Amino acid sequence: MPTLLEQPDRLERRLKDIPTEPGCYLMRDAEDRLLYVGKSKSLRSRVRSYFRSRHDLSPRIRLMVRQISEIEFIVTDSEAEALALESNLIKNQQPHFNVLLKDDKKYPYLCITWSEAYPRIFITRRRRFRSPLDRFYGPYVDVGLLRRTLFLVKRVFPLRQRHRPLHQDRTCLNHNIGRCPGVCQEQISSEDYHRTLRKVAMVFQGRSDELQELLRQQMDRYAERLDFEAAAKVRDQLKGLDQLTADQKMSLPDASVSRDVIAMAADERLAAVQLFQMRAGKLVGRLGYMADACNQDPGQILQRVIEEHYSQVDAVEIPPELLVQHPLLQQQLLEEWLTEQRERKVQIHCPKQRQKADLIELVQRNADYELLRAKQGQEQQALATEDLAQLLELPSPPRRIEGYDISHIQGSDAVASQVVFIDGLPAKQHYRKYKIRSSSIRAGHSDDFMAMAEIMRRRFRRWSRAKAEGIDVGALRHRGGSALQTDGLNDWPDVVMIDGGKGQLSAVMEALRELDLHEDLNVCSLAKQREEIFMPGESHPLESEPDQLGVALLRRLRDEAHRFAVSFHRQQRGERMKRSRLSDIPGVGPKRVKDLLAHFHSIDAIQLATVETLTQAPGVGLALAQDIHRFFHPDQDAEQDGQIPDSGSSTP
């Protein structure tokens, strides 16, 4: 379906159909994917503003408008109902353009997968809901403190310690020492494990004091029933919580009220927002948001932070009072919405009195530091790309830089990596890995030049085909990496860097000549020994200093390409060694190897499995299970069969 911008008449008819009542509007693309959910007290006016003057919109919203193919709306009785509906839709649907954070990798989250029978708890920088039941706590500003907190939590409460079981038929050491309740063997019920996780979640909700009080009551009940062993376990958990909260709480004035304090610092492009969680006079959490500040009033930014943050939290995490730095545009509406969420009165204040104003100033100072750190990082990357542009004599600083490396051991398990830096920072969603297909590269015979040429042919084959069909490659590469493009020609690199010297560079340029792209791409190579940069057709390296910013940027790119290639090579080599070892067992072919590894997850688990456990794998009968067990335990099976005489017996 064409977009609305491509059909002005249809767009105008659609806008006229939208009522002027309060409600929510939903933007969808040509594939019926939900792009954005918004609310307004006048739906028609708000939706029309997206198409009236797009120059006033941020780049992110302009990109969204270009993709809109359909607009849906839901009318509500009041603006308060629209706010609650918007919150629920965003929470359940997670539309791409409703994400407030500019960079979801900046701050980490803690995730608990409540949708699973035995939930996992882990740290992640990508907030992507697999199920509406899963919860993300954060984003946390201090990742070191978050890691220490999770480490201590796993020592205080018995939780699963591994992603996968170490053994198939028994528990591991963590269960024996009380660190794990035996999740792998289901020695604890799903309901009991959920109860344990709910206690853990209270720590990350800033409710440690409430949790300690619940545990004290539980310990007293155990003691009254003379169950001193259970009471001792709860006592140890209380001691662990004291240790956990000792280094993460800071005393602040006015210990009688629990509140969140929200303040920000902004320049013309970026806003850093800090949210301090105070519970009973203690600072128990510090969360951070980075928002787009272009054409945004401070009150609008803070209001959007409040809407997004409190739409993702449980009702018990909403405090009775919020202190904000700037007046909000819809303060009364937000108070009503939060009160409905919490089911108790919630007030929002923009304080002027000394004590509360001092709290705002404290949070603002932290926001100033976060904004300064973000700006310094951006400026450093901008200087590095500018220096690289001067070094390589490019007309403008490169935005997308790609690095390539080869990894193998004497030709065996040869692989290649493609890593991408955008604006000087790693963009891991664009990383690619390749298995070398050339039959000439095999164990005992390596050829890095041939391998690198093969990767270049595979990487730029689509672009070469487009150029041969008469498409203007220059126009394609300047249109950028818009998500609107579906032809696969939106990933043109401004610079291609090869890990190696003149030999690798010559092989790459020869491959690009075959593709007729040698004059379109900016290619260089970085030699390892002297950190020298070579350009095509030049016999001598470029004059550069090892510590200059452009060279340092290429070094980071080269090191990342090397790391990515080596990790992929190790993975391929490990899988080959597993497959080759299992393939030596009579009656075990490639498909059976695949089924065994899928069932047991590792060759160590297969080796430790009993004959009875092996028969539980798909397609493995008793005879084959005995052959597999005999392969890994030849002496044991031979002794059981009477083929090895007892060491204490005497021969006649």
TORTI-427672 format. One record per residue (C-alpha): chain; x, y, z. Coordinates in pm, 1 decimal. Layout:
REM TORTI-427672
A,X,Y,Z
...
This chain:
REM TORTI-427672
A,0.0,0.0,0.0
A,140.4,347.0,-88.8
A,211.5,590.5,192.2
A,-27.3,877.7,265.8
A,233.1,1130.9,152.1
A,229.0,967.7,-190.8
A,-151.9,1006.6,-208.5
A,-240.1,1365.7,-110.3
A,-610.7,1323.9,-192.0
A,-642.0,1012.3,22.1
A,-448.9,1185.4,301.7
A,-686.2,1481.9,301.0
A,-992.0,1252.7,307.7
A,-844.0,1054.7,593.9
A,-775.0,1368.0,797.3
A,-1132.5,1490.0,747.4
A,-1262.7,1156.5,879.0
A,-1080.3,1199.8,1210.1
A,-1306.4,1357.4,1476.6
A,-1216.5,1655.9,1695.2
A,-1288.8,1460.9,2014.9
A,-1025.8,1339.4,2267.1
A,-869.9,998.8,2212.2
A,-570.8,805.8,2077.9
A,-437.7,780.1,1724.1
A,-236.6,487.4,1582.7
A,1.4,524.0,1287.2
A,64.5,214.1,1073.7
A,298.3,142.5,780.8
A,234.3,-41.0,453.0
A,281.6,-379.5,623.3
A,31.1,-292.7,897.4
A,304.7,-256.9,1159.5
A,228.8,-13.7,1439.8
A,467.0,282.1,1415.3
A,339.2,523.0,1676.8
A,65.8,573.3,1935.8
A,-30.6,922.9,2049.7
A,-305.8,1098.4,2242.8
A,-475.5,1435.7,2212.4
A,-778.8,1625.6,2335.4
A,-847.9,1705.6,1967.6
A,-753.0,1414.3,1745.4
A,-794.7,1591.1,1410.4
A,-578.2,1891.3,1503.1
A,-302.4,1676.2,1646.0
A,-283.1,1432.3,1354.7
A,-302.2,1713.1,1096.4
A,-0.5,1882.7,1260.2
A,221.3,1593.9,1147.3
A,149.7,1673.6,782.0
A,110.7,2052.1,792.4
A,477.1,2157.6,834.6
A,720.2,1869.8,853.6
A,1021.1,2102.4,886.7
A,922.4,2169.3,1248.9
A,936.9,1797.3,1330.8
A,1241.0,1614.2,1461.2
A,1429.2,1387.5,1216.0
A,1293.1,1081.3,1395.1
A,930.0,1191.4,1354.2
A,989.6,1302.8,993.9
A,1111.2,951.6,914.9
A,800.1,809.0,1076.9
A,567.0,1038.1,877.5
A,723.6,918.0,551.5
A,620.9,560.7,639.5
A,257.5,619.9,744.3
A,10.6,433.5,524.5
A,-290.2,424.3,756.4
A,-416.8,618.9,1057.2
A,-654.3,464.2,1309.9
A,-815.3,637.5,1606.1
A,-996.2,545.7,1926.9
A,-1229.9,806.7,2075.1
A,-1246.6,841.1,2455.8
A,-1473.8,1037.7,2690.1
A,-1192.2,1247.5,2836.4
A,-826.8,1331.6,2796.3
A,-749.5,1137.6,3114.6
A,-894.4,822.9,2957.6
A,-687.8,889.5,2645.1
A,-370.9,909.3,2856.2
A,-446.2,576.7,3027.2
A,-531.3,413.2,2693.4
A,-211.9,543.5,2532.6
A,-8.3,404.8,2822.3
A,-163.5,59.0,2786.9
A,-119.3,51.5,2408.1
A,247.2,152.6,2427.8
A,316.0,-94.9,2707.2
A,157.9,-386.7,2521.2
A,248.7,-303.4,2159.1
A,589.1,-129.9,2198.1
A,567.6,83.6,1879.6
A,910.4,163.3,1738.6
A,874.2,543.7,1732.1
A,737.6,569.7,2086.3
A,1080.6,497.4,2230.9
A,1189.0,806.4,2422.3
A,1554.6,717.4,2458.6
A,1775.2,826.5,2170.8
A,2016.2,538.9,2234.3
A,1883.1,231.8,2411.4
A,2239.9,103.9,2457.9
A,2344.3,396.2,2679.6
A,2188.5,272.9,3003.4
A,2128.4,-90.2,3104.6
A,1805.3,-246.1,3225.8
A,1737.6,-540.9,3451.5
A,1494.8,-788.5,3294.9
A,1283.4,-1052.7,3469.8
A,1103.6,-1288.3,3230.8
A,782.7,-1331.9,3428.9
A,621.3,-1507.7,3131.1
A,836.5,-1818.8,3184.9
A,763.6,-2098.5,3429.7
A,1104.6,-2038.5,3589.5
A,1183.7,-1672.0,3515.7
A,1534.2,-1559.7,3424.7
A,1688.1,-1242.2,3564.6
A,1961.6,-1067.7,3366.8
A,2107.4,-731.3,3263.4
A,2042.1,-606.4,2910.0
A,2077.8,-285.9,2710.2
A,1801.2,-368.7,2464.3
A,1450.2,-319.9,2595.8
A,1252.1,-548.8,2366.2
A,941.1,-715.9,2505.8
A,900.8,-1080.1,2414.1
A,585.2,-1100.7,2626.7
A,367.5,-837.0,2795.6
A,433.7,-1018.2,3124.7
A,811.5,-963.1,3112.6
A,938.8,-660.7,3303.2
A,1233.3,-425.8,3253.1
A,1355.2,-230.3,3556.4
A,1559.0,83.5,3490.4
A,1733.2,229.0,3297.2
A,2013.0,234.6,3555.9
A,2281.7,500.8,3528.8
A,2550.8,308.5,3720.1
A,2602.2,-28.3,3549.2
A,2875.6,-125.0,3797.7
A,2639.7,-82.2,4090.6
A,2371.1,-275.7,3904.5
A,2607.8,-569.1,3845.2
A,2713.5,-571.4,4211.8
A,2350.9,-555.5,4321.7
A,2253.7,-850.3,4101.2
A,2557.9,-1046.7,4223.8
A,2460.5,-991.1,4587.2
A,2094.8,-1068.4,4516.1
A,2196.2,-1406.5,4373.9
A,2389.7,-1474.6,4694.5
A,2106.4,-1366.0,4924.8
A,1820.9,-1545.9,4746.4
A,1831.8,-1896.7,4593.4
A,1803.1,-1829.3,4218.4
A,1894.3,-2013.2,3900.2
A,2261.8,-1942.6,3832.7
A,2299.4,-2081.6,3479.8
A,2120.5,-2025.5,3150.9
A,2138.1,-2397.3,3075.3
A,2165.7,-2698.8,3305.7
A,2515.1,-2830.7,3360.4
A,2388.0,-3189.9,3393.0
A,2084.3,-3357.0,3240.8
A,1989.4,-3586.1,3526.4
A,2116.0,-3418.1,3843.2
A,2172.3,-3079.8,4002.4
A,2507.2,-2901.0,4013.5
A,2717.4,-2761.5,4297.3
A,2510.4,-2441.4,4319.5
A,2217.0,-2647.0,4449.5
A,2433.8,-2832.5,4700.1
A,2557.1,-2506.9,4858.7
A,2212.5,-2346.3,4859.6
A,2267.2,-2094.3,4580.1
A,2010.5,-2252.9,4344.0
A,1680.3,-2421.0,4435.4
A,1729.1,-2690.1,4168.7
A,1543.6,-2526.1,3882.2
A,1700.4,-2754.1,3619.6
A,1550.6,-3063.4,3783.3
A,1232.7,-2879.9,3892.6
A,1300.9,-2945.6,4259.4
A,1110.1,-2624.8,4333.2
A,762.9,-2554.9,4196.8
A,704.2,-2272.7,3952.1
A,473.6,-2098.0,4200.9
A,735.5,-2105.0,4480.3
A,1004.8,-1979.5,4243.8
A,780.0,-1691.7,4133.8
A,733.4,-1602.4,4501.1
A,1109.6,-1582.5,4543.8
A,1142.5,-1363.9,4233.0
A,873.2,-1128.6,4361.7
A,1091.4,-1064.2,4667.1
A,1390.1,-1000.1,4441.3
A,1186.0,-758.8,4230.3
A,1114.9,-551.0,4541.6
A,1487.3,-470.5,4562.3
A,1485.7,-323.9,4211.1
A,1157.5,-142.7,4276.3
A,1319.6,54.0,4559.6
A,1117.2,-133.6,4822.0
A,1403.6,-285.2,5022.4
A,1271.8,-149.5,5354.6
A,930.2,-303.0,5286.4
A,1096.7,-632.6,5193.6
A,1303.1,-634.6,5512.5
A,989.7,-581.1,5719.5
A,815.4,-871.9,5541.0
A,1115.3,-1097.3,5602.6
A,1127.0,-1004.1,5973.5
A,760.3,-1098.5,6007.4
A,826.2,-1425.2,5823.6
A,1125.1,-1501.8,6049.2
A,912.0,-1441.7,6359.9
A,642.4,-1677.7,6230.7
A,901.8,-1951.5,6168.7
A,1043.4,-1901.7,6518.1
A,697.1,-1922.8,6676.9
A,645.4,-2257.2,6497.8
A,990.0,-2369.9,6626.2
A,1110.3,-2403.3,6264.5
A,1451.4,-2261.5,6350.7
A,1621.8,-2383.9,6033.6
A,1381.2,-2184.2,5812.9
A,1408.9,-1886.4,6048.7
A,1788.8,-1897.7,6018.2
A,1765.4,-1886.5,5637.3
A,1544.2,-1576.3,5655.5
A,1785.5,-1422.4,5908.2
A,2070.9,-1473.4,5660.2
A,1863.9,-1307.7,5388.9
A,1808.7,-1007.5,5615.1
A,2181.5,-979.2,5676.9
A,2243.9,-1001.6,5304.0
A,1992.0,-723.2,5239.2
A,2170.2,-503.7,5494.3
A,2493.3,-555.4,5302.4
A,2313.9,-498.7,4972.1
A,2162.3,-164.3,5071.4
A,2455.8,-33.2,5272.4
A,2654.1,93.6,4971.8
A,2366.9,213.6,4754.9
A,2170.1,436.6,4994.0
A,2240.9,799.2,5073.6
A,2056.5,976.8,5351.6
A,1859.0,1283.8,5245.5
A,1642.5,1525.5,5444.1
A,1275.9,1466.5,5523.8
A,1268.8,1094.4,5602.5
A,891.1,1085.8,5638.4
A,801.1,1092.9,5266.7
A,874.0,866.1,4970.9
A,905.2,1058.1,4647.0
A,1065.5,1068.5,4302.7
A,1263.1,1377.6,4207.1
A,1296.3,1455.3,3834.2
A,1519.7,1720.6,3677.1
A,1702.6,1773.0,3349.8
A,1980.4,1953.5,3167.8
A,1956.8,2029.4,2797.3
A,2124.5,2204.7,2507.0
A,1975.9,2278.5,2165.1
A,1986.4,1909.9,2058.4
A,2001.8,1677.0,2359.2
A,1835.6,1651.9,2700.8
A,1965.3,1444.3,2991.3
A,1692.8,1361.3,3244.5
A,1763.8,1216.6,3589.4
A,1506.6,1050.0,3813.8
A,1605.8,997.1,4178.0
A,1400.9,742.8,4372.0
A,1376.7,838.0,4740.5
A,1212.6,601.0,4981.3
A,1180.0,701.1,5349.0
A,1455.8,958.0,5315.6
A,1698.1,723.1,5137.4
A,1816.2,747.0,4779.5
A,1760.4,391.0,4655.8
A,1784.1,434.1,4277.8
A,1903.6,673.9,4010.5
A,1758.6,631.9,3663.0
A,1855.7,818.8,3347.6
A,1695.5,912.8,3016.3
A,1839.5,1080.3,2708.9
A,1576.8,1262.0,2500.2
A,1562.1,1467.5,2184.3
A,1549.9,1836.0,2283.6
A,1486.6,1982.7,1936.3
A,1185.3,2218.5,1949.2
A,1084.5,2071.8,2285.1
A,978.7,2271.5,2589.8
A,1141.7,2150.0,2918.1
A,796.4,2080.9,3058.8
A,711.7,1866.2,2753.5
A,1029.0,1661.5,2793.9
A,969.9,1599.8,3165.2
A,606.6,1511.9,3101.7
A,703.7,1258.3,2836.2
A,958.1,1103.4,3073.3
A,691.2,1071.3,3341.3
A,444.7,914.2,3096.7
A,694.7,661.6,2963.0
A,854.8,573.1,3296.0
A,537.9,522.0,3498.9
A,358.5,336.7,3221.1
A,624.4,63.6,3254.1
A,631.2,22.0,3633.2
A,408.2,-161.6,3877.9
A,161.1,38.0,4082.9
A,358.7,-21.9,4403.5
A,658.2,158.8,4249.6
A,468.1,486.9,4208.6
A,540.2,714.5,4508.1
A,281.4,948.0,4662.5
A,479.2,1256.2,4555.9
A,674.3,1368.2,4248.3
A,901.2,1671.7,4249.4
A,970.3,1816.6,3904.9
A,1206.9,2088.9,3793.7
A,971.0,2264.2,3548.4
A,592.0,2310.0,3541.6
A,416.8,2043.4,3336.3
A,171.0,2128.3,3062.0
A,-86.4,1875.3,3183.9
A,-1.4,1841.7,3551.5
A,-356.0,1782.2,3674.4
A,-415.2,1520.9,3406.1
A,-95.3,1335.9,3501.9
A,-189.3,1344.9,3871.3
A,-527.8,1187.8,3793.7
A,-364.1,921.5,3575.5
A,-98.6,833.4,3835.5
A,-359.4,829.8,4112.0
A,-565.4,584.8,3909.1
A,-257.9,367.8,3845.2
A,-151.0,366.4,4210.9
A,-507.9,359.6,4348.8
A,-393.2,619.7,4602.0
A,-342.6,992.9,4585.8
A,-37.1,1110.3,4388.2
A,71.8,1474.0,4383.1
A,315.1,1652.7,4151.0
A,495.0,1964.0,4274.6
A,733.2,2212.3,4117.1
A,896.4,2321.1,4445.6
A,1019.5,2667.0,4530.3
A,1083.8,2619.3,4902.5
A,1439.3,2565.7,5015.3
A,1444.2,2199.2,5122.2
A,1262.5,2055.5,4820.1
A,1427.6,2302.7,4584.5
A,1764.4,2178.6,4709.7
A,1666.9,1825.5,4607.4
A,1582.0,1949.7,4258.4
A,1917.8,2126.1,4240.9
A,2097.4,1806.2,4344.8
A,1928.6,1606.0,4069.1
A,1991.5,1883.0,3815.2
A,2365.2,1880.8,3895.8
A,2373.7,1509.1,3819.4
A,2185.4,1573.9,3494.8
A,2443.3,1842.1,3405.0
A,2723.3,1587.8,3443.0
A,2539.2,1329.9,3232.4
A,2476.6,1585.5,2956.8
A,2841.7,1695.5,2965.3
A,2959.1,1336.6,2938.8
A,2725.0,1271.0,2645.7
A,2836.5,1588.0,2466.4
A,3204.5,1510.7,2522.4
A,3154.7,1166.6,2374.6
A,2977.7,1309.8,2073.0
A,3241.8,1581.1,2025.8
A,3524.2,1326.0,2054.8
A,3367.9,1106.3,1788.2
A,3303.0,1406.1,1564.2
A,3667.5,1514.5,1592.8
A,3782.3,1159.8,1512.5
A,3568.6,1135.4,1196.9
A,3680.0,1483.1,1086.4
A,4044.9,1388.0,1135.7
A,3990.4,1066.8,939.0
A,3829.6,1266.7,656.5
A,4138.0,1490.1,636.7
A,4370.1,1191.0,653.7
A,4194.5,1005.9,368.8
A,4115.6,1329.2,178.9
A,3739.7,1275.0,189.1
A,3499.9,1559.0,104.2
A,3309.8,1518.6,433.8
A,3344.9,1325.0,761.3
A,3251.2,958.5,707.1
A,2934.1,845.5,879.1
A,2936.9,471.0,807.4
A,3274.8,296.1,828.6
A,3312.6,-78.1,772.0
A,3602.0,-297.4,884.5
A,3687.7,-649.2,761.8
A,3912.1,-923.2,897.1
A,3983.7,-1292.6,831.2
A,4033.6,-1561.5,1097.8
A,4145.7,-1925.4,1063.0
A,4408.7,-2173.8,1176.9
A,4622.3,-2275.7,878.4
A,4318.4,-2252.7,653.5
A,4079.4,-2457.6,866.6
A,3741.7,-2310.7,967.3
A,3815.3,-1990.2,775.1
A,3569.0,-1709.0,847.0
A,3545.9,-1333.7,796.7
A,3388.5,-1048.7,990.2
A,3224.8,-723.2,888.9
A,3186.4,-463.6,1164.4
A,3024.5,-124.3,1124.1
A,3086.7,204.5,1304.1
A,2827.3,479.7,1258.4
A,2931.8,830.1,1367.0
A,3238.2,675.5,1528.9
A,3049.5,425.3,1746.4
A,2989.9,49.7,1701.0
A,2653.7,-32.3,1538.7
A,2628.3,-402.5,1621.2
A,2292.9,-445.7,1450.5
A,2482.5,-407.1,1120.0
A,2760.4,-656.8,1198.9
A,2788.5,-953.0,961.4
A,2991.2,-1274.1,963.9
A,3087.2,-1491.9,669.0
A,3202.9,-1848.4,620.7
A,3469.1,-1864.3,350.6
A,3330.8,-2077.6,65.1
A,3635.4,-2108.4,-159.9
A,3743.0,-2472.7,-198.6
A,4104.7,-2356.6,-232.0
A,4105.9,-2246.9,131.7
A,4110.9,-2555.1,350.1
A,4305.7,-2714.5,630.8
A,4675.2,-2685.2,553.5
A,4625.2,-2425.5,278.4
A,4542.0,-2064.2,367.9
A,4508.3,-1762.8,141.1
A,4404.8,-1439.8,312.7
A,4414.6,-1247.8,-16.0
A,4166.9,-1483.2,-183.2
A,3944.1,-1489.4,126.0
A,3926.7,-1109.0,147.4
A,3851.0,-1080.2,-225.9
A,3568.7,-1333.3,-188.6
A,3410.9,-1132.8,93.3
A,3423.6,-811.2,-108.8
A,3248.5,-981.8,-400.1
A,2974.7,-1115.0,-175.1
A,2933.5,-788.0,16.3
A,2899.4,-557.3,-286.5
A,2742.2,-793.1,-544.0
A,2400.8,-623.8,-510.3
A,2549.6,-281.1,-568.4
A,2745.0,-404.1,-871.6
A,2431.3,-558.5,-1019.8
A,2238.7,-233.0,-967.3
A,2511.7,-33.4,-1140.2
A,2516.7,-274.8,-1433.0
A,2140.7,-224.6,-1470.2
A,2198.8,148.4,-1517.9
A,2102.0,266.6,-1168.6
A,2288.7,576.1,-1049.3
A,2497.4,439.4,-761.7
A,2595.7,791.7,-660.1
A,2231.6,885.7,-603.6
A,2166.4,563.0,-412.2
A,2453.7,606.5,-172.9
A,2349.4,962.1,-84.2
A,1994.0,872.2,9.5
A,2115.1,733.0,343.5
A,2011.0,431.7,544.0
A,1639.8,500.7,562.3
A,1419.3,220.2,683.2
A,1189.2,302.5,391.2
A,1424.0,139.2,141.8
A,1346.6,-229.2,89.6
A,1576.6,-303.4,-206.0
A,1878.8,-375.6,13.3
A,2070.6,-79.5,-129.0
A,2075.7,135.8,182.8
A,2405.9,23.5,337.9
A,2670.5,204.8,132.4
A,2985.6,263.1,342.3
A,3169.8,594.0,336.7
A,3496.5,412.7,416.5
A,3597.4,47.0,388.0
A,3893.3,-56.8,604.3
A,4080.7,-383.8,547.3
A,4285.5,-542.5,822.8
A,4619.3,-603.1,652.3
A,4886.2,-448.0,434.1
A,4935.6,-379.5,67.2
A,4874.3,-742.1,-34.8
A,4526.1,-761.1,114.4
A,4444.5,-414.8,-21.9
A,4551.3,-511.8,-375.7
A,4336.4,-826.8,-363.7
A,4035.7,-624.0,-250.5
A,4079.2,-363.1,-522.6
A,4105.4,-634.3,-788.0
A,3775.3,-781.0,-667.8
A,3613.9,-435.2,-674.3
A,3739.2,-381.4,-1031.3
A,3555.7,-697.9,-1131.7
A,3243.9,-543.2,-976.4
A,3313.5,-205.5,-1142.3
A,3301.7,-34.1,-801.0
A,3672.7,41.8,-756.1
A,3619.8,411.1,-832.5
A,3310.7,447.8,-613.9
A,3437.0,311.8,-281.7
A,3688.0,473.2,-44.7
A,3911.4,183.8,62.2
A,4213.7,174.2,291.3
A,4405.1,-87.3,489.2
A,4562.8,-77.0,832.8
A,4877.2,-286.1,876.8
A,4926.0,-441.1,1220.5
A,5298.8,-409.3,1282.3
A,5353.5,-34.6,1247.6
A,4989.3,78.3,1242.2
A,5043.5,211.8,888.7
A,4756.7,317.6,661.3
A,4779.6,221.6,293.0
A,4570.3,360.9,8.1
A,4505.3,194.8,-332.0
A,4779.2,261.7,-586.3
A,5019.3,405.4,-327.9
A,5344.3,223.0,-253.2
A,5408.5,410.2,70.3
A,5181.4,448.2,372.3
A,5008.2,774.4,456.3
A,5191.1,1019.0,678.0
A,5014.5,992.5,1010.8
A,5077.4,988.5,1383.9
A,4983.4,679.4,1585.5
A,4802.2,886.8,1848.6
A,4597.8,1108.8,1619.4
A,4222.3,1069.4,1646.4
A,4155.7,937.9,1295.1
A,4416.2,663.6,1328.3
A,4283.8,572.2,1673.0
A,3935.4,538.7,1522.6
A,4064.5,298.0,1255.5
A,4249.3,104.1,1523.9
A,3931.0,60.7,1726.7
A,3752.4,-53.7,1411.4
A,4032.9,-299.5,1329.0
A,4041.5,-440.9,1683.7
A,3664.3,-485.8,1684.9
A,3673.8,-662.9,1346.2
A,3949.4,-891.1,1477.2
A,3757.8,-970.8,1796.7
A,3437.9,-1047.9,1606.1
A,3618.4,-1269.1,1353.2
A,3811.5,-1464.0,1618.6
A,3498.8,-1528.6,1827.7
A,3312.5,-1659.5,1521.2
A,3610.8,-1877.0,1423.1
A,3626.8,-2029.4,1771.9
A,3255.9,-2102.4,1758.6
A,3286.5,-2275.4,1420.4
A,3593.3,-2470.5,1529.0
A,3423.5,-2586.0,1850.0
A,3115.0,-2704.9,1663.4
A,3330.9,-2889.0,1407.9
A,3528.2,-3062.7,1683.1
A,3205.3,-3169.7,1850.3
A,3061.0,-3297.7,1525.0
A,3380.2,-3480.2,1425.4
A,3412.4,-3651.2,1763.1
A,3052.7,-3772.0,1765.7
A,3079.5,-3877.9,1401.9
A,3342.9,-4134.0,1504.7
A,3074.2,-4332.4,1686.4
A,2939.8,-4620.0,1471.3
A,2581.0,-4558.3,1364.9
A,2591.1,-4183.3,1435.1
A,2558.2,-3973.6,1119.6
A,2530.5,-3596.8,1067.6
A,2157.9,-3583.8,1145.8
A,2200.1,-3790.3,1461.3
A,2484.9,-3561.7,1572.0
A,2258.3,-3261.0,1525.4
A,1974.4,-3424.5,1721.2
A,2204.5,-3526.6,2006.7
A,2350.8,-3177.0,2042.0
A,2004.0,-3021.3,2024.7
A,1883.9,-3251.8,2304.7
A,2187.0,-3241.8,2537.9
A,2320.1,-2893.1,2440.3
A,2685.8,-2997.4,2483.4
A,2917.3,-3290.7,2420.2
A,3010.7,-3293.1,2791.3
A,2647.7,-3365.1,2879.5
A,2642.5,-3652.0,2628.2
A,2961.3,-3792.7,2777.7
A,2819.8,-3778.0,3133.3
A,2480.8,-3924.9,3038.4
A,2385.0,-4279.3,3137.4
A,2254.4,-4535.5,2887.8
A,1902.0,-4477.2,3016.4
A,1935.7,-4099.5,2973.0
A,2072.7,-4142.5,2620.4
A,1767.8,-4343.8,2516.8
A,1551.8,-4038.6,2594.3
A,1707.5,-3849.5,2302.4
A,1503.8,-3857.2,1979.1
A,1590.8,-4150.8,1752.6
A,1827.5,-4318.5,2000.8
A,1743.1,-4678.3,2085.9
A,1898.0,-4901.4,2348.6
A,2163.5,-5048.0,2117.7
A,2277.8,-4708.6,1990.1
A,2273.8,-4567.9,2343.8
A,2502.9,-4850.1,2453.5
A,2737.2,-4779.6,2159.7
A,2753.1,-4410.8,2249.3
A,2816.1,-4485.6,2615.8
A,3081.0,-4743.8,2526.1
A,3255.7,-4490.1,2301.1
A,3305.7,-4247.3,2592.0
A,3361.4,-4513.2,2862.9
A,3542.3,-4804.4,2695.6
A,3717.9,-4929.0,3011.0
A,3404.2,-4918.4,3224.8
A,3188.2,-5099.8,2971.6
A,3457.5,-5354.7,2900.6
A,3491.6,-5434.4,3270.8
A,3114.7,-5478.4,3299.5
A,3123.8,-5718.8,3003.9
A,3397.6,-5924.2,3173.3
A,3664.4,-5835.7,2915.0
A,3905.6,-5688.3,3172.0
A,4010.6,-5924.7,3447.9
A,3985.5,-5817.2,3809.6
A,4320.1,-5692.9,3936.3
A,4282.5,-5909.5,4244.9
A,4219.0,-6234.8,4057.1
A,4481.3,-6496.9,3980.6
A,4524.5,-6673.5,3652.2
A,4506.4,-7054.2,3652.5
